[in-house]
Amino acid sequence: MKKFSVAAVILTLACAGKPGGFKDNRDQRSYKTATVAGTLWMAENLEWPVPGSEFYNRKSGSPRVYRFTEAQKACPQGWRLPKVSELIALFSRYGKISYSGDKKEFTDRFGEYAPQQTALTYYKLTGDSEMNFPAIGPDTAQGHRSMVWSGEVAEPGRVYAIYWRGVDAYIEHTSVHFSSYPVEYFGFIRCVKES
């Protein structure tokens, strides 16, 4: 009978998209993982306490959000912020994403700016128990918006990210957007495994 190491079995399960896990040696916190479009993702928001990070939900003290400068230093060794292509592949599986910029490569991919057409995408991603994306709430660091950083700078002071938001008194659509956002915004971190 052929023998397999425990590490090989765990890696095989994670790479197959089945429940896996990763332990951050810095604080011994365990994270769920999932494979999407060939990329191994943390299936939970990173919680490493980089100075300057804040809590998204101030009442419950979780999850943690980061400005881009902090986000660049937060992933554990062997992990990194996602590329734009990886971020788009992850969120596109939920449906239409609206693009609110003017770069042809992205307008060709996402079409006209149409946030009112992405509500179903919002409900699918916040309802996905595998990837655990939080729904927004009124007592958060960024009001009614949730955002995940990429690792790619669009132009000085702006970085590509995807954000989702619910309807409130100031926002007319429950929607999901891709664009570049100011580096001083706060976003979640979903690290991906370096290959």
Secondary structure, 3 states (H helix, E strand, C coil): CCCCCHHHHHHHHHHCCCCEEEEECCCCEEEEEEEECCEEEECCCCCCCCCCCEEEECCCCEEEEECHHHHCCCCCCCEECCCHHHHHHHHHCCCCCEECCCCHHHHHHHCCCCHHHCHHHHHHHHCCCCCCCCCCCCCECCCCEEEEEEEEEEECCEEEEEEEECCCCCCCCCEEEEEEEECCCCEECCCEECC
